Amino acid sequence: MNIGRWFGTSALAAAALLIPFTAGAQQWPTKPVRIIVPFGAGGGTDIQARLLGKNFNQSMKQTFIVDNRSGAGGIIGAELAVRAPADGNTILFTTASLAVNVTLYGKRVKFDPLKDLAPVSWISSTPLVLVVHPSVPARSVQELVAIAKRTGKMNAASNGAGTTSHLSVEMLKQATGADVAHIPYKGGGPSMAALMGGETDFLFATGPVAATQVKAGKVRALAVTTPKKSSAFPDLPTMSSIYPGFESDNWYAMFFPAGTPKPIVDKLNAEIAKALKANDIRAFMGREALDPVASSPEELHANFKREIARYEKIIKAGKISVQ
């Protein structure tokens, strides 16, 4: 056998097979694309998805339709995306809650997000902000912890059992040994209302909710949970600078079903990077205390894997569960 001729012929055949595949990716999208948002309409995730979809409509001359599929902390919508054809016509736009809920919901999660989803890019990130009621004399995280240890009577609100707000309370307890009572509420609005009403002592609030009430002087901010300082709260220290490893930011990201052709993944990644420079998107993010965070698919995958492992450890140590 002529080995040189065999390799040459094989290479030509492989190249011929790749031509339609690559051409198809370059032409993508050729029909309307569905963006699954695993939460209800009107929330921050939904609004970001619609702004991005509008931008994609204009830049790629194709329709991007937001499909809200809420339930089970985002698991229902994610599972729908996992089961969709890997042809680039279904996108999942989700949040850091997915890294939490794969452990929290246990066997009820019928997929492996690390294997069954193809990361595309981060979109944005917002900190949780540790805020206290004005009657609490603490002016720093260290003072808050000292008061909690001394009195043994401090309680913390959260946005609900199993939320990143709740897990941040658990992280603080595990990092400091402080005995803090956790009181879950049904969302960020009710938990902030409870704090302002004096029902609780402190709360890890989402960035937008915290920003409004801090500016109004209704609560006092002590720190943020992002790994680096937040542009929305530049004067606040990070929790990780006080307790190494204490990170719990709320990020937003896009994924395709696993198996989606890489050229399509790369094209959407590039479109996201462009969209995050658009004036309407940057204005919205500025108002909502969000930092635009474009990334490579590989960076998103690595961070997602780390977060799943980190939250799993926290959930199991705290014996946290949901019904």
PASEBA-1860 file (N, C-alpha, C; in nm, 3 decimals):
! residues 323
1> MNIGRWFG> 0.085/-0.120/0.000/0.000/0.000/0.000/0.088/0.124/0.000 ~ 0.052/0.226/-0.078/0.122/0.353/-0.080/0.070/0.438/0.036 ~ 0.150/0.440/0.147/0.104/0.508/0.268/0.081/0.657/0.243 ~ 0.171/0.719/0.168/0.157/0.861/0.140/0.027/0.891/0.068 ~ -0.003/0.804/-0.036/-0.128/0.826/-0.111/-0.248/0.804/-0.020 ~ -0.239/0.701/0.071/-0.353/0.670/0.160/-0.384/0.788/0.252 ~ -0.274/0.845/0.314/-0.295/0.958/0.404/-0.348/1.079/0.328 ~ -0.296/1.100/0.209/-0.342/1.214/0.130/-0.488/1.202/0.094
9> TSALAAAA> -0.527/1.081/0.050/-0.668/1.058/0.014/-0.758/1.073/0.135 ~ -0.714/1.020/0.250/-0.793/1.028/0.372/-0.811/1.172/0.416 ~ -0.704/1.250/0.407/-0.712/1.390/0.448/-0.810/1.467/0.360 ~ -0.806/1.438/0.228/-0.899/1.505/0.137/-1.043/1.467/0.168 ~ -1.063/1.339/0.199/-1.199/1.293/0.231/-1.250/1.360/0.359 ~ -1.161/1.370/0.458/-1.201/1.433/0.585/-1.233/1.580/0.563 ~ -1.151/1.646/0.482/-1.176/1.787/0.454/-1.308/1.807/0.382 ~ -1.338/1.715/0.290/-1.465/1.724/0.216/-1.584/1.711/0.310
17> LLIPFTAG> -1.570/1.622/0.408/-1.679/1.604/0.505/-1.697/1.727/0.592 ~ -1.588/1.799/0.621/-1.595/1.915/0.708/-1.650/2.039/0.640 ~ -1.645/2.044/0.507/-1.688/2.164/0.435/-1.832/2.201/0.465 ~ -1.930/2.110/0.448/-2.067/2.149/0.479/-2.088/2.180/0.627 ~ -2.016/2.110/0.714/-2.027/2.133/0.858/-1.983/2.276/0.891 ~ -1.865/2.316/0.840/-1.813/2.450/0.867/-1.899/2.557/0.802 ~ -1.941/2.531/0.680/-2.026/2.628/0.610/-2.156/2.649/0.685 ~ -2.213/2.540/0.737/-2.338/2.551/0.812/-2.320/2.635/0.936
25> AQQWPTKP> -2.206/2.617/1.003/-2.179/2.695/1.124/-2.163/2.843/1.091 ~ -2.098/2.872/0.978/-2.079/3.011/0.939/-2.213/3.078/0.906 ~ -2.305/3.002/0.850/-2.435/3.057/0.814/-2.530/3.064/0.932 ~ -2.500/2.992/1.039/-2.587/2.993/1.157/-2.606/3.134/1.210 ~ -2.728/3.166/1.252/-2.850/3.084/1.254/-2.931/3.100/1.126 ~ -2.987/2.991/1.080/-3.066/2.993/0.957/-3.216/2.990/0.985 ~ -3.254/2.976/1.113/-3.395/2.981/1.152/-3.404/3.035/1.294 ~ -3.524/3.070/1.342/-3.537/3.129/1.476/-3.471/3.044/1.585
33> VRIIVPFG> -3.409/3.112/1.679/-3.337/3.048/1.789/-3.413/3.074/1.919 ~ -3.430/2.969/1.997/-3.499/2.979/2.125/-3.398/2.998/2.238 ~ -3.421/3.099/2.322/-3.340/3.120/2.442/-3.425/3.079/2.561 ~ -3.393/2.965/2.620/-3.469/2.918/2.736/-3.420/2.991/2.861 ~ -3.512/3.058/2.928/-3.486/3.121/3.057/-3.561/3.040/3.162 ~ -3.490/2.974/3.253/-3.557/2.883/3.347/-3.621/2.953/3.467 ~ -3.661/3.078/3.447/-3.727/3.157/3.551/-3.839/3.237/3.486 ~ -3.924/3.297/3.569/-4.041/3.368/3.519/-4.007/3.497/3.445
41> AGGGTDIQ> -4.104/3.546/3.371/-4.088/3.671/3.295/-4.081/3.790/3.390 ~ -4.003/3.891/3.351/-3.998/4.015/3.426/-3.883/4.026/3.524 ~ -3.816/3.915/3.555/-3.703/3.918/3.647/-3.575/3.960/3.577 ~ -3.467/3.971/3.655/-3.340/4.016/3.598/-3.284/3.924/3.492 ~ -3.301/3.793/3.509/-3.253/3.696/3.410/-3.329/3.713/3.279 ~ -3.460/3.726/3.290/-3.546/3.742/3.173/-3.513/3.870/3.097 ~ -3.496/3.980/3.169/-3.469/4.108/3.103/-3.336/4.104/3.030 ~ -3.233/4.047/3.094/-3.103/4.035/3.026/-3.115/3.951/2.899
49> ARLLGKNF> -3.189/3.839/2.908/-3.205/3.752/2.792/-3.273/3.826/2.678 ~ -3.373/3.906/2.710/-3.446/3.980/2.605/-3.359/4.089/2.542 ~ -3.278/4.155/2.624/-3.187/4.256/2.569/-3.083/4.192/2.477 ~ -3.029/4.078/2.519/-2.932/4.008/2.436/-2.998/3.957/2.308 ~ -3.120/3.900/2.322/-3.191/3.852/2.205/-3.216/3.962/2.104 ~ -3.253/4.079/2.153/-3.276/4.194/2.064/-3.148/4.231/1.991 ~ -3.036/4.229/2.063/-2.908/4.260/2.002/-2.869/4.156/1.898 ~ -2.891/4.027/1.930/-2.861/3.920/1.835/-2.951/3.930/1.711
57> NQSMKQTF> -3.077/3.966/1.732/-3.168/3.985/1.618/-3.107/4.079/1.515 ~ -3.051/4.188/1.566/-2.997/4.292/1.479/-2.864/4.251/1.417 ~ -2.777/4.189/1.498/-2.643/4.158/1.448/-2.639/4.035/1.358 ~ -2.729/3.938/1.384/-2.726/3.814/1.306/-2.845/3.799/1.212 ~ -2.930/3.904/1.208/-3.043/3.906/1.113/-3.130/3.781/1.125 ~ -3.155/3.742/1.249/-3.240/3.626/1.274/-3.317/3.650/1.404 ~ -3.428/3.581/1.420/-3.512/3.599/1.538/-3.464/3.512/1.655 ~ -3.448/3.575/1.769/-3.415/3.504/1.893/-3.533/3.523/1.989
65> IVDNRSGA> -3.594/3.412/2.028/-3.718/3.415/2.106/-3.692/3.365/2.248 ~ -3.730/3.445/2.348/-3.715/3.403/2.488/-3.832/3.314/2.526 ~ -3.799/3.199/2.585/-3.898/3.100/2.628/-3.881/3.078/2.778 ~ -3.972/3.134/2.858/-3.964/3.121/3.004/-4.018/2.986/3.049 ~ -3.933/2.906/3.114/-3.973/2.774/3.165/-3.926/2.761/3.310 ~ -4.004/2.816/3.401/-3.963/2.819/3.541/-4.001/2.691/3.615 ~ -3.939/2.673/3.732/-3.971/2.558/3.817/-3.848/2.488/3.870 ~ -3.857/2.439/3.993/-3.750/2.363/4.059/-3.617/2.438/4.057
73> GGIIGAEL> -3.624/2.568/4.085/-3.502/2.646/4.094/-3.423/2.654/3.965 ~ -3.490/2.644/3.851/-3.422/2.651/3.722/-3.391/2.517/3.660 ~ -3.416/2.408/3.732/-3.382/2.275/3.683/-3.472/2.235/3.566 ~ -3.600/2.269/3.570/-3.693/2.229/3.464/-3.651/2.289/3.330 ~ -3.620/2.417/3.328/-3.576/2.480/3.204/-3.444/2.425/3.154 ~ -3.352/2.399/3.247/-3.222/2.343/3.208/-3.238/2.205/3.147 ~ -3.325/2.124/3.205/-3.347/1.989/3.152/-3.408/1.995/3.012 ~ -3.493/2.092/2.990/-3.552/2.111/2.857/-3.443/2.144/2.754
81> AVRAPADG> -3.348/2.227/2.794/-3.238/2.262/2.705/-3.149/2.142/2.677 ~ -3.122/2.064/2.779/-3.038/1.944/2.764/-3.097/1.848/2.662 ~ -3.229/1.836/2.661/-3.297/1.742/2.572/-3.316/1.795/2.430 ~ -3.286/1.921/2.407/-3.306/1.981/2.275/-3.197/1.933/2.179 ~ -3.227/1.934/2.047/-3.125/1.897/1.949/-3.003/1.989/1.958 ~ -2.886/1.933/1.938/-2.761/2.010/1.947/-2.730/2.075/1.812 ~ -2.824/2.156/1.764/-2.809/2.217/1.632/-2.791/2.368/1.637 ~ -2.776/2.423/1.758/-2.756/2.566/1.772/-2.884/2.646/1.781
89> NTILFTTA> -2.998/2.580/1.775/-3.125/2.652/1.774/-3.191/2.659/1.912 ~ -3.122/2.610/2.015/-3.170/2.623/2.152/-3.054/2.666/2.241 ~ -3.075/2.775/2.314/-2.975/2.829/2.407/-3.036/2.828/2.547 ~ -2.957/2.795/2.646/-2.998/2.807/2.785/-2.930/2.930/2.845 ~ -3.011/3.021/2.899/-2.957/3.137/2.969/-2.992/3.122/3.117 ~ -2.894/3.088/3.197/-2.922/3.053/3.336/-2.828/3.127/3.431 ~ -2.834/3.088/3.557/-2.760/3.159/3.662/-2.678/3.064/3.747 ~ -2.609/3.122/3.846/-2.529/3.042/3.939/-2.613/2.942/4.016
97> SLAVNVTL> -2.744/2.961/4.018/-2.831/2.867/4.091/-2.818/2.725/4.037 ~ -2.781/2.711/3.910/-2.765/2.576/3.853/-2.652/2.501/3.923 ~ -2.546/2.573/3.959/-2.433/2.510/4.030/-2.474/2.464/4.170 ~ -2.573/2.532/4.227/-2.623/2.495/4.359/-2.722/2.379/4.350 ~ -2.815/2.392/4.256/-2.931/2.303/4.256/-2.904/2.161/4.209 ~ -2.794/2.139/4.138/-2.762/2.001/4.099/-2.735/1.916/4.223 ~ -2.684/1.979/4.329/-2.666/1.908/4.456/-2.792/1.916/4.541 ~ -2.851/2.033/4.547/-2.966/2.056/4.634/-3.084/1.967/4.599
105> YGKRVKFD> -3.107/1.946/4.468/-3.221/1.865/4.425/-3.184/1.718/4.405 ~ -3.056/1.686/4.417/-3.011/1.547/4.418/-3.060/1.464/4.301 ~ -3.122/1.351/4.332/-3.165/1.255/4.230/-3.277/1.307/4.142 ~ -3.338/1.419/4.182/-3.442/1.477/4.098/-3.384/1.544/3.973 ~ -3.253/1.568/3.974/-3.186/1.624/3.856/-3.146/1.508/3.767 ~ -3.204/1.500/3.649/-3.186/1.385/3.560/-3.078/1.407/3.454 ~ -2.989/1.501/3.479/-2.882/1.526/3.382/-2.757/1.571/3.456 ~ -2.644/1.565/3.388/-2.517/1.612/3.442/-2.480/1.740/3.368
113> PLKDLAPV> -2.490/1.856/3.431/-2.467/1.982/3.359/-2.326/1.996/3.303 ~ -2.229/1.929/3.364/-2.092/1.937/3.314/-2.073/1.856/3.187 ~ -2.156/1.753/3.167/-2.145/1.669/3.048/-2.253/1.700/2.944 ~ -2.369/1.744/2.990/-2.485/1.756/2.902/-2.509/1.898/2.852 ~ -2.426/1.993/2.895/-2.436/2.130/2.847/-2.301/2.175/2.791 ~ -2.305/2.252/2.684/-2.184/2.308/2.624/-2.173/2.455/2.663 ~ -2.076/2.491/2.746/-2.061/2.631/2.788/-2.032/2.722/2.670 ~ -2.088/2.842/2.673/-2.061/2.942/2.569/-1.986/3.060/2.628
121> SWISSTPL> -2.048/3.129/2.724/-1.983/3.245/2.785/-2.058/3.289/2.910 ~ -1.983/3.346/3.003/-2.047/3.426/3.107/-2.113/3.544/3.039 ~ -2.210/3.603/3.106/-2.273/3.726/3.058/-2.247/3.839/3.157 ~ -2.278/3.814/3.282/-2.264/3.918/3.383/-2.253/3.856/3.521 ~ -2.219/3.941/3.616/-2.207/3.896/3.754/-2.249/4.009/3.846 ~ -2.316/3.975/3.954/-2.351/4.075/4.055/-2.320/4.017/4.192 ~ -2.273/4.100/4.282/-2.240/4.046/4.414/-2.364/4.025/4.499 ~ -2.351/3.941/4.598/-2.440/3.949/4.712/-2.373/4.048/4.806
129> VLVVHPSV> -2.453/4.128/4.872/-2.400/4.232/4.960/-2.445/4.204/5.102 ~ -2.351/4.195/5.193/-2.383/4.174/5.334/-2.431/4.307/5.391 ~ -2.560/4.315/5.422/-2.619/4.438/5.476/-2.679/4.409/5.613 ~ -2.675/4.510/5.700/-2.727/4.495/5.835/-2.833/4.601/5.862 ~ -2.920/4.573/5.958/-3.018/4.672/6.003/-2.942/4.785/6.074 ~ -2.988/4.910/6.059/-2.916/5.022/6.122/-2.898/5.009/6.273 ~ -2.984/4.932/6.339/-2.971/4.916/6.484/-2.855/4.826/6.524 ~ -2.804/4.749/6.428/-2.688/4.661/6.455/-2.563/4.749/6.457
137> PARSVQEL> -2.487/4.751/6.567/-2.375/4.845/6.578/-2.251/4.809/6.495 ~ -2.251/4.697/6.429/-2.132/4.654/6.353/-2.104/4.745/6.235 ~ -1.977/4.783/6.221/-1.933/4.864/6.107/-1.840/4.784/6.016 ~ -1.820/4.659/6.049/-1.736/4.571/5.967/-1.786/4.428/5.984 ~ -1.741/4.341/5.896/-1.779/4.200/5.906/-1.726/4.141/6.036 ~ -1.604/4.177/6.069/-1.543/4.124/6.192/-1.623/4.164/6.316 ~ -1.672/4.287/6.318/-1.753/4.332/6.431/-1.886/4.258/6.436 ~ -1.945/4.233/6.319/-2.072/4.159/6.313/-2.054/4.019/6.369
145> VAIAKRTG> -1.948/3.953/6.329/-1.921/3.817/6.377/-1.896/3.818/6.528 ~ -1.823/3.917/6.576/-1.795/3.926/6.720/-1.925/3.943/6.800 ~ -2.017/4.024/6.748/-2.146/4.044/6.816/-2.225/3.914/6.815 ~ -2.226/3.846/6.700/-2.299/3.720/6.689/-2.246/3.617/6.787 ~ -2.115/3.610/6.801/-2.055/3.513/6.893/-2.082/3.551/7.039 ~ -2.079/3.680/7.066/-2.096/3.725/7.205/-2.241/3.709/7.253 ~ -2.335/3.742/7.166/-2.476/3.739/7.207/-2.542/3.604/7.185 ~ -2.502/3.536/7.076/-2.563/3.408/7.042/-2.709/3.420/7.003
153> KMNAASNG> -2.753/3.541/6.971/-2.895/3.564/6.941/-2.918/3.626/6.804 ~ -2.817/3.635/6.722/-2.833/3.704/6.594/-2.902/3.614/6.492 ~ -2.986/3.674/6.407/-3.051/3.597/6.301/-3.031/3.663/6.166 ~ -3.036/3.581/6.063/-3.012/3.628/5.926/-3.128/3.590/5.836 ~ -3.170/3.685/5.755/-3.271/3.656/5.653/-3.201/3.601/5.530 ~ -3.277/3.533/5.445/-3.225/3.494/5.313/-3.338/3.502/5.212 ~ -3.302/3.491/5.085/-3.402/3.499/4.978/-3.476/3.367/4.957 ~ -3.452/3.270/5.043/-3.519/3.141/5.032/-3.423/3.027/5.062
161> AGTTSHLS> -3.476/2.916/5.107/-3.394/2.800/5.138/-3.323/2.750/5.013 ~ -3.192/2.732/5.023/-3.115/2.681/4.911/-3.066/2.785/4.813 ~ -3.102/2.912/4.832/-3.053/3.018/4.743/-2.909/3.052/4.779 ~ -2.842/3.125/4.691/-2.705/3.166/4.722/-2.704/3.260/4.843 ~ -2.814/3.332/4.864/-2.827/3.415/4.983/-2.823/3.329/5.109 ~ -2.895/3.217/5.106/-2.894/3.122/5.219/-2.756/3.060/5.235 ~ -2.697/3.014/5.125/-2.567/2.947/5.135/-2.458/3.041/5.184 ~ -2.474/3.171/5.158/-2.377/3.267/5.210/-2.385/3.276/5.361
169> VEMLKQAT> -2.506/3.269/5.416/-2.522/3.263/5.562/-2.452/3.139/5.616 ~ -2.473/3.027/5.547/-2.412/2.901/5.591/-2.260/2.909/5.582 ~ -2.208/2.973/5.477/-2.063/2.988/5.464/-2.006/3.071/5.578 ~ -2.080/3.177/5.616/-2.034/3.261/5.726/-2.030/3.181/5.856 ~ -2.131/3.100/5.879/-2.134/3.016/5.999/-2.018/2.916/5.999 ~ -1.994/2.854/5.883/-1.888/2.754/5.875/-1.750/2.817/5.886 ~ -1.735/2.940/5.835/-1.605/3.007/5.838/-1.571/3.062/5.976 ~ -1.674/3.097/6.054/-1.649/3.168/6.180/-1.689/3.090/6.305
177> GADVAHIP> -1.776/2.992/6.289/-1.827/2.921/6.406/-1.936/2.996/6.479 ~ -1.981/3.109/6.423/-2.088/3.187/6.486/-2.220/3.111/6.476 ~ -2.298/3.117/6.582/-2.429/3.051/6.584/-2.534/3.153/6.542 ~ -2.577/3.144/6.416/-2.673/3.240/6.360/-2.797/3.165/6.316 ~ -2.913/3.215/6.354/-3.039/3.154/6.312/-3.074/3.201/6.171 ~ -3.110/3.107/6.085/-3.145/3.139/5.946/-3.297/3.147/5.931 ~ -3.345/3.256/5.870/-3.488/3.274/5.846/-3.509/3.295/5.696 ~ -3.561/3.195/5.624/-3.581/3.210/5.480/-3.709/3.286/5.447
185> YKGGGPSM> -3.702/3.369/5.343/-3.819/3.440/5.292/-3.838/3.403/5.146 ~ -3.949/3.442/5.089/-3.980/3.404/4.951/-3.936/3.513/4.853 ~ -3.804/3.526/4.840/-3.751/3.620/4.743/-3.674/3.735/4.805 ~ -3.606/3.812/4.717/-3.523/3.922/4.762/-3.599/4.039/4.818 ~ -3.718/4.067/4.764/-3.800/4.176/4.815/-3.847/4.152/4.957 ~ -3.911/4.037/4.983/-3.956/4.007/5.120/-3.843/4.000/5.223 ~ -3.729/3.944/5.183/-3.619/3.934/5.280/-3.564/4.072/5.315 ~ -3.556/4.161/5.217/-3.510/4.298/5.245/-3.613/4.373/5.329
193> AALMGGET> -3.741/4.352/5.301/-3.846/4.417/5.380/-3.839/4.373/5.526 ~ -3.812/4.244/5.547/-3.800/4.191/5.683/-3.681/4.254/5.755 ~ -3.570/4.270/5.683/-3.452/4.332/5.744/-3.481/4.477/5.780 ~ -3.538/4.552/5.688/-3.566/4.693/5.714/-3.668/4.709/5.826 ~ -3.758/4.611/5.839/-3.858/4.616/5.944/-3.806/4.572/6.080 ~ -3.680/4.532/6.086/-3.621/4.493/6.213/-3.651/4.351/6.255 ~ -3.706/4.270/6.164/-3.736/4.130/6.197/-3.608/4.046/6.203 ~ -3.507/4.089/6.128/-3.380/4.017/6.123/-3.264/4.115/6.139
201> DFLFATGP> -3.145/4.061/6.162/-3.028/4.146/6.186/-2.946/4.173/6.060 ~ -2.933/4.072/5.975/-2.855/4.094/5.853/-2.903/4.004/5.741 ~ -2.851/4.032/5.622/-2.896/3.964/5.500/-2.786/3.973/5.396 ~ -2.766/3.865/5.322/-2.685/3.871/5.200/-2.783/3.899/5.086 ~ -2.791/4.025/5.047/-2.890/4.070/4.949/-2.829/4.074/4.810 ~ -2.912/4.056/4.708/-2.864/4.069/4.571/-2.824/4.214/4.545 ~ -2.731/4.234/4.453/-2.677/4.366/4.425/-2.781/4.474/4.400 ~ -2.875/4.452/4.306/-2.973/4.557/4.276/-3.059/4.595/4.396
209> VAATQVKA> -3.104/4.495/4.472/-3.188/4.521/4.590/-3.108/4.596/4.696 ~ -2.985/4.554/4.717/-2.900/4.618/4.817/-2.870/4.762/4.780 ~ -2.836/4.785/4.653/-2.796/4.919/4.610/-2.905/5.022/4.639 ~ -3.029/4.986/4.610/-3.141/5.078/4.631/-3.154/5.118/4.777 ~ -3.150/5.020/4.866/-3.175/5.047/5.008/-3.052/5.105/5.079 ~ -2.933/5.072/5.032/-2.812/5.133/5.089/-2.810/5.282/5.057 ~ -2.843/5.316/4.932/-2.847/5.458/4.892/-2.952/5.535/4.970 ~ -3.063/5.467/5.002/-3.171/5.531/5.077/-3.142/5.539/5.227
217> GKVRALAV> -3.033/5.476/5.270/-2.997/5.478/5.411/-3.080/5.385/5.498 ~ -3.151/5.292/5.434/-3.238/5.200/5.510/-3.160/5.084/5.571 ~ -3.046/5.049/5.509/-2.960/4.943/5.561/-2.815/4.987/5.544 ~ -2.724/4.919/5.612/-2.582/4.952/5.603/-2.506/4.834/5.543 ~ -2.424/4.861/5.444/-2.349/4.755/5.375/-2.212/4.736/5.438 ~ -2.171/4.609/5.450/-2.041/4.578/5.511/-1.941/4.515/5.414 ~ -1.989/4.435/5.318/-1.897/4.364/5.229/-1.972/4.305/5.110 ~ -1.896/4.265/5.008/-1.953/4.197/4.892/-1.894/4.057/4.883
225> TTPKKSSA> -1.965/3.969/4.812/-1.921/3.828/4.805/-1.848/3.793/4.677 ~ -1.827/3.890/4.588/-1.755/3.862/4.464/-1.606/3.838/4.494 ~ -1.538/3.759/4.408/-1.395/3.733/4.431/-1.311/3.860/4.429 ~ -1.351/3.955/4.341/-1.283/4.083/4.332/-1.380/4.194/4.371 ~ -1.328/4.312/4.396/-1.414/4.424/4.432/-1.516/4.451/4.322 ~ -1.635/4.492/4.364/-1.744/4.516/4.269/-1.744/4.662/4.226 ~ -1.762/4.684/4.095/-1.770/4.821/4.044/-1.892/4.894/4.098 ~ -1.996/4.819/4.134/-2.118/4.879/4.188/-2.101/4.921/4.334
233> FPDLPTMS> -2.007/4.857/4.404/-1.982/4.886/4.546/-1.832/4.897/4.569 ~ -1.768/4.995/4.505/-1.621/5.000/4.505/-1.557/5.020/4.642 ~ -1.631/5.073/4.738/-1.574/5.102/4.870/-1.584/4.984/4.967 ~ -1.653/4.879/4.926/-1.674/4.766/5.017/-1.566/4.659/4.999 ~ -1.520/4.601/5.109/-1.423/4.490/5.098/-1.494/4.364/5.050 ~ -1.416/4.270/5.001/-1.472/4.140/4.963/-1.471/4.048/5.085 ~ -1.567/3.957/5.089/-1.569/3.859/5.198/-1.444/3.771/5.192 ~ -1.395/3.744/5.070/-1.279/3.655/5.056/-1.150/3.720/5.109
241> SIYPGFES> -1.148/3.853/5.118/-1.030/3.919/5.175/-1.026/3.902/5.327 ~ -1.141/3.868/5.384/-1.151/3.847/5.529/-1.148/3.698/5.562 ~ -1.224/3.622/5.483/-1.229/3.476/5.498/-1.196/3.414/5.363 ~ -1.071/3.375/5.341/-1.028/3.321/5.211/-1.120/3.210/5.161 ~ -1.158/3.221/5.034/-1.246/3.121/4.974/-1.393/3.154/4.985 ~ -1.428/3.262/5.056/-1.568/3.301/5.071/-1.611/3.377/4.946 ~ -1.671/3.306/4.853/-1.718/3.364/4.727/-1.858/3.313/4.698 ~ -1.947/3.403/4.657/-2.083/3.360/4.627/-2.152/3.463/4.539
249> DNWYAMFF> -2.089/3.498/4.428/-2.152/3.596/4.340/-2.262/3.530/4.256 ~ -2.357/3.611/4.215/-2.464/3.563/4.126/-2.422/3.591/3.983 ~ -2.384/3.486/3.910/-2.346/3.506/3.770/-2.454/3.457/3.676 ~ -2.448/3.506/3.554/-2.541/3.468/3.447/-2.457/3.418/3.330 ~ -2.504/3.315/3.262/-2.424/3.256/3.155/-2.513/3.188/3.051 ~ -2.454/3.166/2.933/-2.525/3.096/2.825/-2.458/2.962/2.796 ~ -2.543/2.864/2.769/-2.500/2.729/2.735/-2.580/2.681/2.615 ~ -2.520/2.591/2.537/-2.590/2.513/2.435/-2.606/2.371/2.487
257> PAGTPKPI> -2.693/2.291/2.426/-2.691/2.147/2.455/-2.555/2.089/2.416 ~ -2.506/1.992/2.490/-2.378/1.928/2.457/-2.384/1.871/2.317 ~ -2.272/1.880/2.246/-2.266/1.829/2.110/-2.291/1.934/2.004 ~ -2.326/2.055/2.046/-2.344/2.164/1.949/-2.209/2.191/1.882 ~ -2.206/2.202/1.749/-2.078/2.222/1.679/-1.998/2.340/1.734 ~ -1.869/2.319/1.751/-1.784/2.422/1.811/-1.785/2.553/1.733 ~ -1.788/2.550/1.598/-1.794/2.678/1.527/-1.918/2.761/1.564 ~ -2.029/2.694/1.594/-2.150/2.766/1.637/-2.129/2.822/1.777
265> VDKLNAEI> -2.071/2.742/1.865/-2.040/2.789/2.001/-1.950/2.912/1.994 ~ -1.847/2.905/1.911/-1.751/3.015/1.898/-1.816/3.140/1.839 ~ -1.908/3.120/1.745/-1.975/3.235/1.684/-2.062/3.306/1.787 ~ -2.138/3.230/1.865/-2.221/3.294/1.968/-2.134/3.360/2.074 ~ -2.023/3.297/2.109/-1.931/3.356/2.205/-1.885/3.494/2.158 ~ -1.849/3.504/2.030/-1.804/3.632/1.974/-1.917/3.734/1.972 ~ -2.039/3.689/1.941/-2.154/3.779/1.938/-2.186/3.832/2.078 ~ -2.168/3.748/2.180/-2.191/3.791/2.318/-2.092/3.900/2.356
273> AKALKAND> -1.965/3.880/2.321/-1.862/3.979/2.352/-1.897/4.114/2.291 ~ -1.949/4.112/2.167/-1.990/4.237/2.102/-2.113/4.297/2.170 ~ -2.210/4.211/2.203/-2.335/4.259/2.263/-2.311/4.327/2.397 ~ -2.215/4.277/2.473/-2.190/4.333/2.606/-2.130/4.473/2.600 ~ -2.096/4.519/2.480/-2.047/4.656/2.462/-2.159/4.750/2.417 ~ -2.278/4.695/2.390/-2.390/4.776/2.342/-2.438/4.871/2.452 ~ -2.476/4.992/2.412/-2.515/5.095/2.508/-2.635/5.055/2.594 ~ -2.737/4.993/2.530/-2.857/4.959/2.608/-2.828/4.851/2.712
281> IRAFMGRE> -2.743/4.756/2.675/-2.709/4.649/2.769/-2.622/4.702/2.883 ~ -2.525/4.785/2.850/-2.438/4.841/2.954/-2.516/4.933/3.048 ~ -2.613/5.007/2.993/-2.695/5.096/3.076/-2.779/5.015/3.174 ~ -2.839/4.907/3.123/-2.920/4.821/3.211/-2.833/4.761/3.320 ~ -2.716/4.710/3.283/-2.629/4.647/3.382/-2.582/4.747/3.487 ~ -2.557/4.870/3.443/-2.517/4.973/3.538/-2.625/5.002/3.640 ~ -2.750/5.007/3.593/-2.863/5.033/3.683/-2.886/4.918/3.781 ~ -2.855/4.796/3.736/-2.885/4.677/3.814/-2.765/4.622/3.892
289> ALDPVASS> -2.660/4.702/3.905/-2.539/4.661/3.979/-2.479/4.533/3.923 ~ -2.484/4.520/3.790/-2.427/4.404/3.722/-2.296/4.442/3.655 ~ -2.199/4.354/3.660/-2.074/4.373/3.587/-2.076/4.284/3.463 ~ -2.059/4.340/3.341/-2.050/4.255/3.223/-1.925/4.170/3.230 ~ -1.938/4.040/3.203/-1.825/3.948/3.217/-1.825/3.850/3.100 ~ -1.763/3.887/2.990/-1.748/3.792/2.880/-1.636/3.694/2.915 ~ -1.644/3.574/2.860/-1.541/3.473/2.888/-1.532/3.376/2.773 ~ -1.432/3.291/2.776/-1.424/3.181/2.680/-1.510/3.066/2.732
297> PEELHANF> -1.550/2.973/2.644/-1.623/2.855/2.691/-1.543/2.776/2.795 ~ -1.411/2.770/2.775/-1.326/2.693/2.866/-1.323/2.756/3.006 ~ -1.319/2.889/3.012/-1.319/2.957/3.142/-1.450/2.933/3.216 ~ -1.562/2.940/3.142/-1.692/2.916/3.203/-1.700/2.773/3.257 ~ -1.655/2.676/3.178/-1.661/2.537/3.221/-1.579/2.515/3.348 ~ -1.458/2.569/3.351/-1.371/2.549/3.467/-1.431/2.610/3.593 ~ -1.487/2.730/3.580/-1.547/2.795/3.696/-1.673/2.722/3.741 ~ -1.754/2.678/3.645/-1.877/2.605/3.675/-1.845/2.477/3.752
305> KREIARYE> -1.742/2.407/3.709/-1.701/2.283/3.777/-1.657/2.312/3.920 ~ -1.580/2.418/3.939/-1.534/2.456/4.074/-1.653/2.491/4.164 ~ -1.748/2.566/4.107/-1.862/2.611/4.188/-1.951/2.495/4.230 ~ -1.974/2.400/4.141/-2.054/2.283/4.177/-1.990/2.211/4.295 ~ -1.858/2.191/4.288/-1.787/2.121/4.396/-1.790/2.201/4.526 ~ -1.774/2.332/4.515/-1.772/2.416/4.635/-1.908/2.419/4.704 ~ -2.014/2.438/4.624/-2.148/2.442/4.684/-2.190/2.305/4.738 ~ -2.146/2.200/4.672/-2.177/2.065/4.722/-2.120/2.047/4.863
313> KIIKAGKI> -1.999/2.093/4.883/-1.934/2.082/5.014/-2.010/2.162/5.120 ~ -2.052/2.283/5.084/-2.125/2.369/5.178/-2.261/2.309/5.213 ~ -2.332/2.261/5.111/-2.466/2.204/5.131/-2.460/2.081/5.220 ~ -2.363/1.994/5.192/-2.352/1.871/5.272/-2.308/1.900/5.415 ~ -2.215/1.994/5.432/-2.168/2.028/5.567/-2.281/2.090/5.649 ~ -2.366/2.169/5.582/-2.476/2.234/5.651/-2.602/2.151/5.657 ~ -2.598/2.031/5.595/-2.715/1.941/5.590/-2.839/2.014/5.538 ~ -2.818/2.087/5.428/-2.925/2.167/5.369/-3.002/2.084/5.268
321> SVQ> -3.133/2.094/5.270/-3.216/2.021/5.174/-3.339/2.103/5.142 ~ -3.405/2.069/5.031/-3.532/2.132/4.994/-3.635/2.023/4.973 ~ -3.760/2.058/4.994/-3.868/1.961/4.976/-3.907/1.951/4.829
END
